Structure formats: C-alpha cells, structure tokens
Amino acid sequence: MSRPAGARLLSLDALRGLAVFLMMEQHMGVWLYASGRREAVSSLLVGFNALGGAAAPLFITLAGVGTSLSLRRPGRGDGLLIRRGLVVLAFGYLLSALVPSWFTMRSWFVLHMMGVAMATAPLWRRLSTRGLIIVAALVIAATVPLQTWLNTPDWLTNDRMALKPPFDELAGGHLRVAFAEGQFPIFPWLSMFLVGMATGRLLAAGDRRGVRGLAIGVLLVGVALAAIGQFAGPFDAPWKRVFGLPLGFFPATSAIIVLLQAVVLWLITIAAWIETRAPWESRSAMVCLGRISLTLLLVHVVVFRELTRPIGVWQALDATQSLAVIGLWTLLCALIAKAWQRIDYRYGAEWLLRKLAG
C-alpha cells in the first residue's frame, strides 16, 4: 500500500541519525588521534573510522529520497525545491567560511553537493523512475572522460580540493572543483541523489520489493565492476577510474560509487523492513539525532576541526582517549537531541532551513 502524503518515515530519520553519527566518529577519530601512537585499541579505532565512509553516501541519497517524498505533500512545487537547495548550498559556504583550516570558499563538500542536487530537482522530478536510474548511470559514466580530460590525479589532497597554493591557479577554479575534483563533486555524486529520488518514489508507493530489487541490481553491478578490477586488472587510465578500488574515494571510481550506493540501498531496505515490524519511536536516540543531523554536521566540524587546534587537542590523543571522546560526544548529542524534541527542534539549522525556504 502507498503511504499517506503527509506521513513521516521515521526509518529515514533513523538513517540520518546513523549518517551523522558515522560522519562524526570518522572525523573525530582522524582529528583527535595521534596516529603515530600504537596500542591495543588502535586497530579498533581505525576499523571504526572506516565505517564512516557510508556517511556522505547516506546523506546524499536520503536527500533524494526526502525530495521525492516531499513532493507528495500539498503545495510542494519547484519553487520550494529551489529555495531549499539554495539554503543548503548557503550552509555549505557558511561551513567553508567557518573552517579555514580545511576549506576555502572554493571548496565543494557534501552540503554543496546536496544543495545543488535539491535546487536542480525540478529537472529530475520530471523523469520517470527508470529515467532517474538511467541518468544516474550516465552521470557515473560521464565522470570518467571528464576527469581524464582534466587530468585529475588518482589521489586528491585536501589542499588541491580546496584550491589552496600551489593549486590556486588551476584552470577552471571553483567550477572544476564543483563538477569533478571536490570532496563530493557533481560528477559522480549527483548519481546518488537521483537514485535516492527513485527510491523515494518506490517507498511512497509502498513498493518495498521494488526497493529491494533496486538494491540487488546495484549490488550486482558494483560487485561485477570490482571483480573485473581485481581479476582482470591492473588497468591503466582511464579504465582504472572505472574498475579501481582505492582505499579512499577522493576521487571516487565508478566501482566505489556503485558499491557505496548498494550499501546505502540495503540500509534503506533494512530500515524500512524494521519499520513494518517494530515501528521506530519518535523519541528514540537515532531518530532524534536524525532530526538535528544538519545542525550536528555543522557544529562538529567547527568544534573538532577548528577549535581543537588552539587548545592543543588536534591529533594529540591516543586511541583510547579518542574513543572515549567520541563516545562522550555521541552521548551528549543524543541527550541534547532527545531534550530538544520537546520544542520541536526549534532554532537549529533544520528549523532555519524551514523558515528560509518556506
């Protein structure tokens, strides 16, 4: 059965909570831990941090899911989509301004990507569900010749992605970063938003089988690309941009993007299945974290990337201390989120987004 137009999927809020938790723990692990130290729990921290790779794919895909679901509510048209996208994009530039140790105003992070995707959603909403999947595949495919043409390195440093010296004179400047060489550039990351829109339509129609089928199909494609890379490689450029499996994803290969998309789709499938068996509670910690995920994304980057430096905590803790700080911060965020629910999360970034976008 299809869902009522105004119904809120708490499973999606729970996944946003998971996404912001994974993002925070990964960032904090890197920014607090003095990696030269070796102790029994070091490998635990490193493995824990690796889980954070699913955070940005979750955020971008869920933005697409939420966009599709919001269009089913009365009065939700193109104007609202554009306004919401522009406000999220503005949050991205605000974060860039607040964190000069990492970004410049020419950086392109996950909020920039989500903002542009949402602002251009009036174009994508007119495609069929199958059309969204096809365009997503074309975006991934087009990334390879685009990055080959730009001679994008196999590994992008933070300074290059921020266009800091000596990279500040690269041809194309901010557009180059936004489209192909930022942390989460339009090519190929727009594909996840488009898949999210398609998934949102299936969820709105109550078609959990369709979501599961999409998850299976994407997983099979990802495994096939990875298998070709492992057993038929190594490949030279440009094919290693398709089949490669580098540890990082700056820039992401086609195989990495598709595999990450599969992980996200399976998380959505599992969360939606749980909602049909044991409905999520609006006061559960993960749901509450999801309702303030944008606020937490902004705050934790400023606190742990920027403010740890003047107080001497930046990359100065051992693994045990880092894990302790991550645990205490997560507990504090959960307690604040649950208390904040009593006033409907007023005055946070999400509240401001609603006020500015309408």
C-alpha positions as semicolon CSV with decimal commas, in nm:
position;residue;x (nm);y (nm);z (nm)
1;M;0,000;0,000;0,000
2;S;0,116;0,355;-0,069
3;R;0,193;0,582;0,223
4;P;-0,025;0,883;0,312
5;A;0,111;1,201;0,158
6;G;0,189;1,361;0,493
7;A;0,327;1,054;0,670
8;R;0,680;1,085;0,807
9;L;0,908;0,787;0,765
10;L;1,091;0,764;1,096
11;S;1,316;0,499;0,944
12;L;1,467;0,772;0,725
13;D;1,523;0,993;1,031
14;A;1,696;0,698;1,198
15;L;1,920;0,659;0,892
16;R;2,004;1,030;0,902
17;G;2,096;0,977;1,265
18;L;2,319;0,688;1,163
19;A;2,475;0,900;0,888
20;V;2,564;1,189;1,118
21;F;2,697;0,950;1,383
22;L;2,923;0,780;1,126
23;M;3,041;1,115;0,994
24;M;3,119;1,249;1,340
25;E;3,303;0,940;1,461
26;Q;3,513;0,922;1,145
27;H;3,608;1,288;1,156
28;M;3,677;1,286;1,528
29;G;3,888;0,974;1,502
30;V;4,109;1,137;1,239
31;W;4,120;1,479;1,402
32;L;4,186;1,366;1,760
33;Y;4,404;1,057;1,726
34;A;4,781;1,093;1,713
35;S;4,828;0,821;1,453
36;G;5,194;0,763;1,538
37;R;5,094;0,603;1,867
38;R;5,035;0,230;1,870
39;E;4,828;0,050;2,131
40;A;4,588;-0,242;2,161
41;V;4,278;-0,047;2,056
42;S;4,441;0,141;1,765
43;S;4,315;-0,111;1,509
44;L;3,967;-0,088;1,664
45;L;3,966;0,290;1,616
46;V;4,093;0,262;1,258
47;G;3,830;-0,001;1,173
48;F;3,562;0,206;1,343
49;N;3,663;0,509;1,136
50;A;3,634;0,308;0,815
51;L;3,260;0,274;0,875
52;G;3,234;0,650;0,830
53;G;3,273;0,605;0,456
54;A;2,899;0,537;0,438
55;A;2,806;0,875;0,592
56;A;2,814;1,107;0,289
57;P;2,652;0,848;0,054
58;L;2,372;0,814;0,310
59;F;2,323;1,190;0,337
60;I;2,313;1,246;-0,039
61;T;2,085;0,950;-0,114
62;L;1,848;1,040;0,170
63;A;1,830;1,395;0,037
64;G;1,698;1,246;-0,286
65;V;1,455;1,019;-0,101
66;G;1,327;1,311;0,105
67;T;1,286;1,526;-0,205
68;S;1,063;1,267;-0,372
69;L;0,856;1,215;-0,059
70;S;0,813;1,589;0,000
71;L;0,668;1,635;-0,348
72;R;0,367;1,426;-0,245
73;R;0,259;1,686;0,009
74;P;0,017;1,963;-0,094
75;G;0,178;2,288;-0,205
76;R;0,523;2,139;-0,266
77;G;0,639;2,268;-0,603
78;D;0,950;2,367;-0,793
79;G;0,993;2,695;-0,606
80;L;1,025;2,521;-0,272
81;L;1,279;2,275;-0,410
82;I;1,493;2,554;-0,549
83;R;1,475;2,758;-0,228
84;R;1,563;2,460;-0,008
85;G;1,853;2,371;-0,233
86;L;1,991;2,723;-0,227
87;V;1,967;2,741;0,153
88;V;2,151;2,410;0,191
89;L;2,412;2,537;-0,055
90;A;2,445;2,853;0,158
91;F;2,504;2,631;0,463
92;G;2,784;2,470;0,266
93;Y;2,952;2,802;0,201
94;L;2,898;2,903;0,564
95;L;3,082;2,590;0,675
96;S;3,363;2,671;0,432
97;A;3,397;3,015;0,588
98;L;3,394;2,880;0,944
99;V;3,661;2,613;0,886
100;P;3,956;2,776;0,703
101;S;4,194;2,503;0,821
102;W;4,013;2,262;0,588
103;F;3,818;2,461;0,333
104;T;3,827;2,773;0,124
105;M;3,529;2,944;-0,037
106;R;3,611;2,740;-0,348
107;S;3,578;2,403;-0,172
108;W;3,295;2,162;-0,253
109;F;3,176;1,947;0,036
110;V;2,868;1,730;0,094
111;L;2,636;2,024;0,172
112;H;2,731;2,196;-0,154
113;M;2,653;1,875;-0,342
114;M;2,318;1,826;-0,170
115;G;2,224;2,190;-0,223
116;V;2,284;2,182;-0,598
117;A;2,106;1,848;-0,631
118;M;1,800;1,978;-0,448
119;A;1,798;2,309;-0,639
120;T;1,802;2,123;-0,971
121;A;1,539;1,870;-0,858
122;P;1,270;2,044;-1,069
123;L;1,455;1,898;-1,368
124;W;1,488;1,548;-1,225
125;R;1,133;1,519;-1,090
126;R;1,001;1,519;-1,447
127;L;1,187;1,199;-1,530
128;S;1,030;0,859;-1,484
129;T;1,168;0,633;-1,212
130;R;1,354;0,435;-1,476
131;G;1,474;0,760;-1,629
132;L;1,624;0,864;-1,295
133;I;1,822;0,540;-1,278
134;I;1,942;0,580;-1,636
135;V;2,056;0,939;-1,581
136;A;2,232;0,831;-1,259
137;A;2,424;0,570;-1,458
138;L;2,510;0,829;-1,723
139;V;2,643;1,067;-1,456
140;I;2,877;0,794;-1,329
141;A;2,985;0,706;-1,683
142;A;3,046;1,070;-1,777
143;T;3,275;1,117;-1,476
144;V;3,549;0,905;-1,633
145;P;3,604;1,110;-1,952
146;L;3,557;1,435;-1,759
147;Q;3,828;1,355;-1,504
148;T;4,051;1,210;-1,776
149;W;4,016;1,534;-1,975
150;L;4,104;1,736;-1,664
151;N;4,394;1,500;-1,588
152;T;4,258;1,454;-1,236
153;P;4,513;1,276;-1,014
154;D;4,440;0,932;-0,874
155;W;4,456;1,085;-0,526
156;L;4,331;1,435;-0,441
157;T;4,480;1,610;-0,138
158;N;4,281;1,846;0,082
159;D;4,486;2,142;-0,041
160;R;4,409;2,061;-0,404
161;M;4,038;2,011;-0,336
162;A;4,035;2,349;-0,157
163;L;4,245;2,512;-0,431
164;K;4,500;2,629;-0,177
165;P;4,851;2,719;-0,300
166;P;5,011;2,587;-0,514
167;F;4,682;2,474;-0,672
168;D;4,501;2,810;-0,661
169;E;4,574;2,882;-1,027
170;L;4,431;2,557;-1,171
171;A;4,222;2,620;-1,483
172;G;3,851;2,618;-1,412
173;G;3,887;2,712;-1,047
174;H;3,575;2,661;-0,840
175;L;3,378;2,509;-1,128
176;R;3,649;2,246;-1,174
177;V;3,623;2,153;-0,807
178;A;3,243;2,160;-0,804
179;F;3,200;1,940;-1,110
180;A;3,487;1,692;-1,083
181;E;3,755;1,747;-0,819
182;G;3,600;1,842;-0,486
183;Q;3,533;1,614;-0,191
184;F;3,188;1,534;-0,331
185;P;3,167;1,680;-0,683
186;I;2,858;1,675;-0,902
187;F;3,021;1,407;-1,116
188;P;2,975;1,134;-0,996
189;W;2,792;1,210;-0,666
190;L;2,475;1,351;-0,826
191;S;2,401;0,990;-0,920
192;M;2,329;0,907;-0,555
193;F;2,073;1,185;-0,526
194;L;1,898;1,062;-0,841
195;V;1,891;0,703;-0,713
196;G;1,754;0,845;-0,389
197;M;1,471;1,016;-0,576
198;A;1,385;0,689;-0,748
199;T;1,393;0,509;-0,412
200;G;1,168;0,773;-0,258
201;R;0,906;0,711;-0,524
202;L;0,914;0,339;-0,453
203;L;0,882;0,398;-0,079
204;A;0,595;0,640;-0,133
205;A;0,415;0,372;-0,332
206;G;0,478;0,116;-0,060
207;D;0,686;-0,086;-0,307
208;R;0,945;-0,234;-0,071
209;R;1,001;-0,516;-0,318
210;G;1,099;-0,258;-0,576
211;V;1,349;-0,102;-0,333
212;R;1,492;-0,444;-0,260
213;G;1,518;-0,523;-0,630
214;L;1,700;-0,196;-0,692
215;A;1,939;-0,274;-0,405
216;I;2,010;-0,618;-0,551
217;G;2,067;-0,482;-0,900
218;V;2,303;-0,207;-0,786
219;L;2,495;-0,453;-0,568
220;L;2,541;-0,693;-0,860
221;V;2,673;-0,414;-1,082
222;G;2,910;-0,298;-0,809
223;V;3,041;-0,648;-0,743
224;A;3,089;-0,704;-1,117
225;L;3,291;-0,381;-1,154
226;A;3,501;-0,466;-0,850
227;A;3,558;-0,824;-0,969
228;I;3,675;-0,705;-1,309
229;G;3,913;-0,466;-1,138
230;Q;4,053;-0,736;-0,913
231;F;4,081;-1,026;-1,153
232;A;4,128;-0,864;-1,495
233;G;4,345;-0,571;-1,386
234;P;4,550;-0,382;-1,314
235;F;4,417;-0,126;-1,558
236;D;4,580;0,186;-1,693
237;A;4,399;0,518;-1,718
238;P;4,118;0,579;-1,790
239;W;3,990;0,230;-1,706
240;K;4,125;0,233;-1,351
241;R;3,879;0,519;-1,291
242;V;3,606;0,265;-1,361
243;F;3,729;-0,056;-1,201
244;G;3,974;0,061;-0,935
245;L;3,914;0,007;-0,562
246;P;4,133;0,264;-0,386
247;L;4,114;0,285;-0,008
248;G;3,987;0,642;-0,027
249;F;3,734;0,798;-0,260
250;F;3,890;1,134;-0,344
251;P;3,823;1,093;-0,633
252;A;3,580;0,802;-0,627
253;T;3,595;0,540;-0,901
254;S;3,282;0,402;-1,065
255;A;3,318;0,076;-0,873
256;I;3,344;0,260;-0,539
257;I;3,039;0,476;-0,614
258;V;2,822;0,182;-0,714
259;L;2,929;-0,030;-0,415
260;L;2,864;0,258;-0,172
261;Q;2,525;0,310;-0,335
262;A;2,446;-0,057;-0,282
263;V;2,535;-0,029;0,087
264;V;2,303;0,268;0,127
265;L;2,015;0,100;-0,056
266;W;2,047;-0,207;0,166
267;L;2,047;0,013;0,476
268;I;1,726;0,177;0,349
269;T;1,577;-0,164;0,275
270;I;1,658;-0,292;0,623
271;A;1,535;0,024;0,797
272;A;1,207;0,019;0,604
273;W;1,161;-0,350;0,688
274;I;1,219;-0,278;1,057
275;E;0,956;-0,004;1,041
276;T;0,696;-0,255;0,926
277;R;0,782;-0,500;1,207
278;A;0,867;-0,275;1,502
279;P;0,792;0,089;1,418
280;W;1,059;0,339;1,511
281;E;0,978;0,557;1,811
282;S;0,994;0,933;1,756
283;R;1,189;0,966;2,083
284;S;1,448;0,701;2,003
285;A;1,803;0,833;2,015
286;M;1,879;0,757;1,650
287;V;1,562;0,926;1,524
288;C;1,627;1,233;1,740
289;L;1,985;1,253;1,612
290;G;1,849;1,236;1,259
291;R;1,616;1,527;1,321
292;I;1,916;1,751;1,402
293;S;2,166;1,590;1,165
294;L;2,228;1,912;0,968
295;T;2,293;2,103;1,291
296;L;2,532;1,834;1,416
297;L;2,713;1,821;1,083
298;L;2,786;2,193;1,103
299;V;2,872;2,203;1,474
300;H;3,102;1,902;1,498
301;V;3,320;2,016;1,207
302;V;3,372;2,359;1,365
303;V;3,435;2,215;1,713
304;F;3,664;1,925;1,629
305;R;3,837;2,050;1,314
306;E;3,884;2,416;1,403
307;L;3,855;2,467;1,779
308;T;4,073;2,171;1,882
309;R;4,379;2,340;1,734
310;P;4,418;2,639;1,968
311;I;4,363;2,421;2,278
312;G;4,623;2,164;2,172
313;V;4,392;1,864;2,126
314;W;4,430;1,839;1,747
315;Q;4,574;1,492;1,670
316;A;4,713;1,475;2,023
317;L;4,518;1,190;2,188
318;D;4,586;0,819;2,200
319;A;4,332;0,570;2,064
320;T;4,166;0,505;2,400
321;Q;4,124;0,875;2,469
322;S;3,991;0,935;2,118
323;L;3,731;0,660;2,154
324;A;3,631;0,799;2,492
325;V;3,578;1,148;2,349
326;I;3,378;1,005;2,057
327;G;3,158;0,810;2,298
328;L;3,101;1,105;2,533
329;W;3,028;1,343;2,244
330;T;2,779;1,099;2,092
331;L;2,605;1,054;2,428
332;L;2,588;1,431;2,477
333;C;2,442;1,479;2,127
334;A;2,180;1,209;2,188
335;L;2,076;1,363;2,521
336;I;2,052;1,710;2,368
337;A;1,855;1,577;2,071
338;K;1,602;1,396;2,293
339;A;1,555;1,706;2,509
340;W;1,534;1,930;2,201
341;Q;1,245;1,726;2,066
342;R;1,020;1,879;2,334
343;I;1,029;2,211;2,149
344;D;1,025;2,052;1,803
345;Y;1,396;2,122;1,744
346;R;1,339;2,496;1,717
347;Y;1,627;2,731;1,635
348;G;1,854;2,464;1,487
349;A;1,980;2,451;1,129
350;E;1,679;2,242;1,023
351;W;1,439;2,497;1,173
352;L;1,626;2,778;0,996
353;L;1,608;2,585;0,669
354;R;1,229;2,562;0,701
355;K;1,200;2,931;0,789
356;L;1,414;3,049;0,499
357;A;1,286;2,809;0,235
358;G;0,920;2,813;0,332
